[in-house]
Amino acid sequence: MNGNSSRKLPFFLILLSLLLFLTGFNLGEAAFVWERAVQICLSCIGIG
């Protein structure tokens, strides 16, 4: 019985991570992270 539940755990974790990813994407987090990365990159090379 324990073996069956341990086989379901990876599928549950993948489903949970996909759900959280899509939630963040729908809230605009990807665009925010991209903007911050560009700002940091430009400041590192001395342009921004």
C-alpha positions as CSV (number, residue, x, y, z in Angstrom):
1,M,0.0,0.0,0.0
2,N,2.9,2.4,0.8
3,G,4.4,1.7,-2.6
4,N,1.3,2.9,-4.5
5,S,1.2,6.2,-2.7
6,S,4.9,6.9,-3.2
7,R,4.4,6.4,-7.0
8,K,1.7,9.1,-7.0
9,L,3.9,11.7,-5.2
10,P,6.0,12.7,-8.3
11,F,2.9,13.2,-10.4
12,F,1.3,15.3,-7.6
13,L,4.4,17.5,-7.3
14,I,4.5,18.0,-11.0
15,L,0.9,19.0,-11.1
16,L,1.3,21.3,-8.2
17,S,4.4,23.0,-9.7
18,L,2.6,23.4,-13.0
19,L,-0.4,25.0,-11.3
20,L,1.8,27.4,-9.4
21,F,3.7,28.3,-12.6
22,L,0.5,29.1,-14.5
23,T,-0.8,31.1,-11.6
24,G,2.3,33.2,-11.5
25,F,2.3,33.6,-15.2
26,N,-1.3,34.8,-15.2
27,L,-0.5,37.3,-12.5
28,G,2.2,38.9,-14.6
29,E,5.2,37.7,-12.6
30,A,7.1,36.6,-15.6
31,A,7.1,40.1,-17.0
32,F,8.1,41.5,-13.7
33,V,11.0,39.1,-13.4
34,W,12.1,39.8,-16.9
35,E,12.1,43.6,-16.3
36,R,14.2,43.2,-13.2
37,A,16.7,41.0,-14.9
38,V,17.1,43.5,-17.8
39,Q,17.6,46.3,-15.3
40,I,20.2,44.3,-13.3
41,C,22.0,43.3,-16.5
42,L,22.1,46.8,-17.9
43,S,23.4,48.2,-14.6
44,C,26.1,45.6,-14.5
45,I,27.5,46.6,-17.9
46,G,27.2,50.3,-17.0
47,I,24.4,51.3,-19.5
48,G,21.4,51.5,-17.1
